[in-house]
């Protein structure tokens, strides 16, 4: 190989290595931004999030709908660089549809402490995974009904729940999150695979604009 070709090949290789290094650096520094500044520490979220789409949990032949106007949180926060947490999330006005064999006992569903991890998704979106802070248990559900196969048996809700922020890389005062199933079977009720649908608008308690980059 001629000296000129060797130089050109080395130059191309250097560019490739530089590109990989830049991509890795970008991935490692991705995190929450508040008013255009990378977050250091944590920022509390507002304790109520406006529900944009009814929360619906479906498993086996059972459907639970939570029609409350707000998704409530106890000590919800975003944390540098790509984390989040809450002592509890509360879904309200929850019920099974009229005529269902299984009737939900109670109208509120409260989770145990949760942790969140966010990653970039496409050119504008953000994907976040919600998991129990310890173990695998989110919450438990109880049903009743003469024809309900799981009546009076505590049903654990376990695994992982995923949401997509369609415009999370765009700095805004309110960020929409939409529940989405990324991998079948990640979320379970009892031994049955479950799906969670719904959408809500999250805000910082301070009202500041925020994003994830």
C-alpha positions as CSV (number, residue, x, y, z in Angstrom):
1,X,0.0,0.0,0.0
2,X,1.3,3.4,-0.9
3,X,2.2,6.0,1.7
4,X,-0.7,8.2,0.6
5,X,-3.2,5.4,1.0
6,X,-1.8,4.5,4.4
7,X,-2.2,8.2,5.5
8,X,-5.8,8.3,4.1
9,X,-6.7,5.0,5.8
10,X,-5.3,6.2,9.2
11,X,-7.2,9.5,8.8
12,X,-10.5,7.6,8.2
13,X,-9.8,5.3,11.2
14,X,-9.2,8.3,13.4
15,X,-12.4,9.9,12.3
16,X,-14.3,6.7,13.1
17,X,-12.8,6.4,16.6
18,X,-13.5,10.1,17.2
19,X,-17.2,9.6,16.2
20,X,-17.6,6.5,18.5
21,X,-15.9,8.4,21.3
22,X,-18.2,11.4,20.8
23,X,-21.3,9.2,20.8
24,X,-20.2,7.4,24.0
25,X,-19.5,10.8,25.7
26,X,-23.0,12.0,24.6
27,X,-24.7,8.9,25.9
28,X,-22.8,9.1,29.2
29,X,-23.7,12.8,29.8
30,X,-27.4,12.5,28.8
31,X,-29.5,13.7,31.7
32,X,-32.3,16.0,33.0
33,X,-32.1,19.6,32.0
34,X,-33.8,22.4,33.9
35,X,-34.0,25.8,32.2
36,X,-31.3,24.6,29.8
37,X,-28.8,23.6,32.5
38,X,-27.9,20.0,33.3
39,X,-29.5,19.1,36.7
40,X,-27.2,18.5,39.6
41,X,-28.9,16.8,42.6
42,X,-32.7,16.5,42.4
43,X,-35.8,18.6,41.6
44,X,-39.2,17.8,43.0
45,X,-42.1,17.2,40.6
46,X,-45.6,18.6,41.3
47,X,-47.5,16.1,43.4
48,X,-50.4,16.1,41.0
49,X,-50.2,15.3,37.3
50,X,-53.2,16.0,35.0
51,X,-54.5,12.8,33.5
52,X,-54.7,13.1,29.7
53,X,-55.9,9.5,29.0
54,X,-57.6,7.2,31.5
55,X,-55.3,4.6,33.1
56,X,-56.2,1.1,32.1
57,X,-54.6,-2.1,33.6
58,X,-55.5,-5.3,31.7
59,X,-54.6,-8.8,32.6
60,X,-56.1,-12.2,31.8
61,X,-59.9,-11.4,31.5
62,X,-59.8,-8.5,34.0
63,X,-59.7,-4.8,33.3
64,X,-59.2,-2.1,35.9
65,X,-59.9,1.5,34.8
66,X,-58.7,4.5,36.9
67,X,-60.7,7.6,35.7
68,X,-59.4,10.2,38.3
69,X,-58.5,13.5,36.8
70,X,-55.1,13.5,38.4
71,X,-52.2,11.0,39.0
72,X,-51.0,11.8,42.5
73,X,-47.5,11.3,43.9
74,X,-45.8,11.4,47.3
75,X,-42.4,13.1,47.0
76,X,-42.0,12.6,43.3
77,X,-38.7,13.9,41.9
78,X,-36.2,13.8,39.0
79,X,-32.6,13.1,40.0
80,X,-29.3,13.6,38.2
81,X,-28.3,12.4,35.9
82,X,-31.1,10.2,34.5
83,X,-33.0,8.9,37.5
84,X,-36.3,9.7,39.3
85,X,-38.2,8.4,42.3
86,X,-41.4,8.7,44.3
87,X,-42.4,7.4,47.7
88,X,-45.8,6.4,46.1
89,X,-48.0,6.9,43.1
90,X,-51.7,7.1,43.6
91,X,-54.3,6.2,40.9
92,X,-57.8,7.3,41.8
93,X,-61.4,6.5,40.9
94,X,-60.4,3.0,40.0
95,X,-63.0,0.3,39.2
96,X,-63.8,-2.7,37.0
97,X,-66.4,-2.1,34.2
98,X,-70.0,-2.7,35.1
99,X,-70.9,-6.3,34.6
100,X,-67.4,-7.7,35.2
101,X,-67.1,-11.0,37.0
102,X,-64.4,-9.5,39.2
103,X,-65.1,-6.3,41.0
104,X,-62.1,-4.3,42.4
105,X,-62.2,-3.8,46.1
106,X,-61.6,-0.1,46.9
107,X,-61.2,2.9,44.5
108,X,-57.6,3.8,44.9
109,X,-54.4,2.0,43.9
110,X,-51.2,3.1,45.7
111,X,-47.8,1.9,44.8
112,X,-44.8,1.1,47.0
113,X,-41.7,3.4,46.6
114,X,-40.6,3.4,42.9
115,X,-37.5,4.3,41.0
116,X,-37.2,5.6,37.4
117,X,-34.5,5.4,34.8
118,X,-34.7,7.5,31.6
119,X,-33.0,7.1,28.3
120,X,-33.2,8.9,24.9
121,X,-35.6,7.6,22.4
122,X,-35.3,8.7,18.8
123,X,-34.7,12.3,17.8
124,X,-37.2,13.9,20.2
125,X,-38.6,11.3,22.7
126,X,-37.5,10.0,26.1
127,X,-38.2,6.5,27.4
128,X,-38.5,5.8,31.1
129,X,-38.7,2.6,33.0
130,X,-40.6,2.5,36.4
131,X,-39.6,-0.2,38.8
132,X,-40.2,-0.9,42.5
133,X,-37.4,0.6,44.6
134,X,-36.8,-2.7,46.4
135,X,-37.8,-6.1,45.2
136,X,-40.4,-6.6,42.4
137,X,-43.7,-5.6,44.0
138,X,-45.5,-2.4,42.8
139,X,-48.7,-2.9,44.7
140,X,-51.5,-5.4,45.4
141,X,-55.0,-5.7,44.2
142,X,-58.0,-7.4,45.7
143,X,-61.2,-8.5,43.8
144,X,-64.6,-9.8,44.8
145,X,-67.5,-11.5,43.0
146,X,-69.3,-14.8,43.2
147,X,-68.1,-15.8,39.7
148,X,-64.6,-14.2,40.0
149,X,-61.9,-16.9,39.9
150,X,-59.5,-14.8,41.9
151,X,-61.9,-13.4,44.4
152,X,-60.5,-12.7,47.9
153,X,-57.0,-13.7,46.7
154,X,-54.4,-10.9,46.9
155,X,-53.0,-10.2,43.5
156,X,-49.4,-8.8,43.4
157,X,-48.6,-6.4,40.6
158,X,-44.9,-6.9,39.8
159,X,-42.2,-6.2,37.3
160,X,-41.6,-3.1,35.3
161,X,-43.7,-0.4,33.7
162,X,-42.6,1.7,30.8
163,X,-43.6,5.2,29.6
164,X,-42.7,7.3,26.6
165,X,-42.3,11.1,26.7
166,X,-42.9,11.8,23.0
167,X,-41.4,15.3,23.1
168,X,-39.2,14.9,26.2
169,X,-36.1,16.3,24.6
170,X,-37.9,19.5,23.9
171,X,-37.7,21.9,26.9
172,X,-41.3,22.5,28.2
173,X,-43.0,23.4,31.5
174,X,-45.2,20.3,31.1
175,X,-44.0,16.9,29.8
176,X,-46.4,14.3,28.6
177,X,-45.8,10.6,29.5
178,X,-47.6,7.8,27.8
179,X,-47.7,4.3,29.2
180,X,-46.4,1.8,26.6
181,X,-45.5,-1.9,26.5
182,X,-41.9,-2.4,25.3
183,X,-41.5,-6.0,26.1
184,X,-44.3,-8.5,26.6
185,X,-44.6,-9.9,30.2
186,X,-42.5,-7.1,31.9
187,X,-45.5,-6.2,34.0
188,X,-47.6,-8.9,35.7
189,X,-50.6,-9.2,37.9
190,X,-50.3,-12.5,39.8
191,X,-48.9,-14.9,37.2
192,X,-50.6,-13.2,34.2
193,X,-48.9,-10.8,31.8
194,X,-50.4,-7.3,32.1
195,X,-50.6,-4.1,30.0
196,X,-50.9,-0.6,31.3
197,X,-52.3,2.3,29.1
198,X,-52.8,5.9,30.0
199,X,-51.2,9.3,29.7
200,X,-50.5,12.3,32.1
201,X,-48.7,15.6,32.1
202,X,-45.8,16.0,34.6
203,X,-44.6,19.4,35.8
204,X,-41.8,20.5,38.1
205,X,-43.0,21.8,41.5
206,X,-41.2,25.1,40.6
207,X,-43.0,25.4,37.3
208,X,-39.6,25.7,35.5
209,X,-39.1,24.3,32.0
210,X,-37.3,21.0,31.8
211,X,-36.2,18.3,29.3
212,X,-33.9,15.3,28.9
213,X,-30.9,15.5,26.6
